[in-house]
C-alpha cells in the first residue's frame, strides 16, 4: 500500500519533468488552447491576480533570495543595477512615448508602450536564461530588484508620459505592491515547505510545473479577447504586430548594443529581459480594459515562443 502511494508522486514528478523538457512546446500549445476556449477564459478572469502572484511565486521559489539581496547591497553592484533598471523602465518609457508621438502614432497605443516599458522582466526570465545558457545571475538580480521597484516606477511612468493613470497613482502603486508581495510570500512559502535542496534536485519537474501554471495563467488573460478579434480583426492584427515588434526588436537591439561592452551571455540576457516584460501585472492591477487585454494576450505570443526561437541550434556532425 505504501509502495503504491509512493508511486503517485513519482509519476507526477515524471510527468512534470517531461513537461519541463518540452516546456517551449507546452507554452505554445497553451497559447492555442487559451485562444480556442474563450468561454473557459472568461470564467477564469477573476483568477487573474492570484495567478499573476503564483507565477511570480514559482519563479521566486527557485531563487536564493537572501544571497541575491546580499550581493545587491554591494555599493557598486547595487548602483549599476539601479541605473540599469531606470534605463530599462522609466527612461525607456519616456523615450518610446516621445518617439511614438513624434511620428504621430495612435494615442490609444501609448498605453501599450507605458505598460511594456514600465513592467519588470517576466518572472520566468531567470529560468529562460538557464535554459538558453545566458547570464542567469543577472536575470535573477534584475527580476528581483525591478519587481521591488514596480510600485514606485508604475506611477512614475504614467506621470512622465503625461497621461492620466486609469486609477489614482497611490492606488496603482498599492495594487502593484500587493501583487509583488503576494508572489514573494508564495515563493518563500514554497521554499520553507519543500526545501531549497528538494526544489533544486527536481529542477526539471519545477520547469514543467511552471510551464503548466503559465498555461493556466494564459486563460484569464484571453478573456474577451477573441470577441474583440472577431469584431475588429484589422485592429487585432495591428495590436499583435505591435506587441511582437516591441518584444523582438527590443530584444535584438539590446543584444546588439550590449554585445559591444559585455560578453554574449550577458548581452543575450539583457535582450531577453528587455523584450519579455511582465505586462500582465498591469492587466491585473488596472480596471478591465478589453483593448489592453488584447495587447497583453498578444504579447504572450513572442514571450512564450522565446525559448523555441532562441534555443541554440545544434551543429550537424
N, C-alpha and C positions, 0 to 999 in steps of 0.2 A: 504493500500500500504506500509506504514511504517512498519507495523507488519510483512508483508511478507518479506520485505527487512531485518528485524532483524533475520528472521528465517534462512537465508543463513549462516551468520557467526556462529549462534548457532549450525546448523547442521555440519558445517565444524569443529567446536571445538569438537563436539561429535564424529565425525569420527576420528579426530586426537587423542582424548583421548582413543578411542578403540584401535588404533594402538599403543598407549603408553602402554596400559595394556598388549598387546601381542607383545611387541617390540622384544623380543628374537626370536619369530617365524617369525615376519615380516623380520628381518635381515637374517634369514636362507633362507626364500623364495626369498629374494633379491639375495642371492648368486646363487641360482638355475637359476633365470631369467637372471642374467648377463652372466652366462656360456652358457645359451641356446640361447641367442640372440647376437651372435658375430658381425653381421652387424651393429646393433644399437650401440654396444660398440665401434666399430671403428669410427662411425660417431661422437660419443661424446668425442673422445680422446682430441680435442682442449680445452674442458671444464675442463680438469683435474685440472689445477692450480686454477681457480676460485672456483671449488667445494671443493678443499682442504681448501681454506681460508673460505668458507662458513661453512663447518663442524666445523672448529675451532671457527668461529664466533658464531654459535649457542650454543656451549658449554660456551663460554665466556659471552654470554648474560645472562646466569643464575647465574653468579658468581658476588659477591660483590668485584670487583677488588680492590677498594680503601681500604676496610677493610683488605683484604688479604695482600696487599702491606704494610700496616701499621704494621700488625703482623710480616711480614718477615723482617722489619728493626730492630726488637729487636735483639741485637748483638748475643746472644747465639743461638736463634732460627734460625737466618739467617745463622750463621756459620754451624749449624747442617744440614740445608737444602742444602747449597752449597756443603758440604762434601758428603752428600748422593747422590747428583746429579753427582758429579765427580766419585763416586763409580759406580753408575748406568750406566754412559755413557762412558767417555774416558777410565777409568781404566778397566771397564768390556770389552770394545772393545779390549784393548791391551791383556788382559788375554785370551779372546776367540780366537783371531787370533793366539797368540803364541801357545796355546794348539792345535788348529786345524792344524797348520803347523807342530807341533811336532809329531803329529800322521800321518802325510803325507796326510792330507785331500786335496781334489781337490782345486787348486788355484782359479778356477772360482767361487767357493762358498765363498771365502774370502770376496768378496764384500757384500754378504748377511749378513755375521757376522758384517761387519762395519756399514751398514745402519740400522741394527737392534739395535746394542748396542749404536750407536750414535744418535738414534732417541728419542724424548721425549715420554712419555706415550701418548696413544691415547687421542684425545680431549674429548671423552666421558667417560674417566676414572672416573671422579667425579660422573657422572650420574650412571655409573655402580656400584660404591661403595654405592651410596644412595640406589639403587635398591636391593643390596645384603646385606646391613647392615654393610658395612665396614667403615673405618675411612675416610669419605668423605672430611673432612677439610684438612688432609694431602694430599690427592689426588689432591685437588684444588691447594694447595700451590706448590706441586711438578710439576703439569702440567703447571702452570703459569711460574714458575721460569725456568724450563727446556726448555720451548719454547723460553723464552727470551735469554737463553744461547746457543741455537742451532746454530746461525750464527757464533759463535766462536768455539763451540765444533765440528761442522761438519768438517771444515778444519783440526782441531787438530787431529781428529780421523783418517783421511786419512794419516796424517803425522806420527802419532805414529805407524800405521800399516805398514808403509814402502812401500805403493803402491801409484802410481800416481793417483790423482783425475782425473775423466773424463773431468773436466774443471778446469780452474785456481782457486786456493784456494780463492782468493778475489771475483771472480765471484760467486763461490758456496756460500760463506758467504752472499753476497748481495742478491742472489736469495732466500735463506732461510729467510733472514730478511724481504724481501718484502712479502713473503707468511705469515709470522707470523704477520707483521704489518697489512696486509690485514684482517686477522682473527680478530685482536683486533679492527680494525676500524668497521667491520661488527657487532661484538658483542656489542661494546659500542654504536653504532648507533641504534641497536635494543632496547637497554635499554632506550635510550633517546626517541625513537619513541613510544614504548609500555609502558614503565614504569616498574620499578622493581616489584612493587606490583602486577600488572596485570600478569606479567610473572610468579610470584610465585603462584598466585591464579589458574593459568591454567597449573600447573606443568605437569600433565599427558598428556595434549594436546601437550605441548612442547616436552615431551618424544616422542610422536608419530611423531611430525614434524621432530625431529632429526633423528628418525629411518627411515622415508621416504626419507629424504635428504641423509642419509648414503646409502640407497638402490640405489638412483640415482648416487651417488658418485662411486658406485661399477662399473658401466658400462664402463666408460673410462679406469678404471684400468684393465679391461679384454680385452682391445683392442689388437688383435693379439695373445692373449694367447691361444685360442683354436686351432689356426693354428699350434702353436708350440707343443701343446699337441698331436695333430694328427700326426705331423711329427716325434715326438720323445717321445712316451708315457713312455718309461723307464726313460728318463731324467725328464719328468714332474712328475712322481711318486717319484723320488728321491728328487726333489725340494719340493714337497708337504710334504713328510715325514720330510725333514729338517726344513721346516717352522713350522710344528706342534710341532716337538720336541723342537725347540728353545722356542716356546711360553709356552708349558705345563711344560717342565722340569724346565725352568727358573722360572715359576710361582710357582710350587710346592716347588722347592728348597728354594726360598726366604721365602715362608710361613713357612717352617720348621725351617730355620735358625733364622729368625726374631722372631719366636714364643718363642725362648729361652730368649729373652731380652725385649720383649714387649707383649702387650695384643693381643688377637686373631684378633680383628677388625683392628688394625694397621698392624699386620703381613700379614693378608689377603689382605689389601690394597696395601702393598708393593709388594706382589706376583703378584697381578693383574696388577699393573703398570709395573713391570719388564717384565712380559711376553707379555703384549699388548703394542706394540710400534707403533708410527705413521710413519711407513716406507714409506707411500705414499708421505710424504714430499720430499723424495729423488727422487721418480719417477717423481714428478713434477719439481724438480729443476735440475736434471741431464739430459743430452741428452738421447733420447729414446733408450732403450736397451731392446729387447724382452725377454731376459733371466731374467733381473731384473724385468720386468713387470710380468713374470710368478711367480717369488718369491713373489712379493708384492700381487698379486692376491691370491696365495696360503696362504699367511699369514693372509688374511682376514677371512679364514675359522675358525681357532680356536678363533680369536678375536670376530667374530660375534656369535660364539657358546658359548662364555664365560658365558653370563647370564643363558643360558639353562643348561650348565654343572655344574655351581657352585651355582645355586639357592638352598637355604636350603630346604631339603625335609621335608615336614610336617609329624609329627609322627601320626601314626594311633591311633584313640581313643581306 
